[in-house]
């Protein structure tokens, strides 16, 4: 955000608040700083001058700040589908981090509890505990829990993107394409990550873990960028 210069540097708090809100709306629309900065400076100067004449920013605008920001954006031709790739990936990273933390805190412990509970029930029923550990039932539970984590991961990422780009043009198309392409990227990256784990004998070495996570997250990020690019072509 730019700082008012000259006589607007000491603009009243009411003026600065309106200007900040308007600029925040333009940032959410993805308007580049080089375009919005001159307009921000002009708006601040006009509101400051009017304030000196005893007029409040609200009476000068004649509408809400959000409506004013949208009107200015429309008049300047800013209501276009800006790529916003940086904000897209930053929002997705927040969602991915939340999903991973939730996975370690909830999904993995839940998986171990379910496996243990089923094992105890089978032992109580007279089944072989060792056989259960090698059975398809055991593997099915593990894969089901991983699938549950995958669904949660995609939902968290798309929710974060929706929040981060909530005013962006073609957002619905971006999210729809993102849901499909992230699933495709997971279908490619997860088996490759498992292969890396198998080759490394499922080592917990930082380099191995970083390679596995980097592969999955990198392809997911590429999928989101591709989804956004596809959505922009529809605009």
Helices and strands as residue ranges (DSSP letters): G 6-8, H 13-28, H 33-52, H 57-61, H 65-75, H 85-102, I 103-107, H 108-124, H 129-133, H 136-164, H 171-199, H 206-234
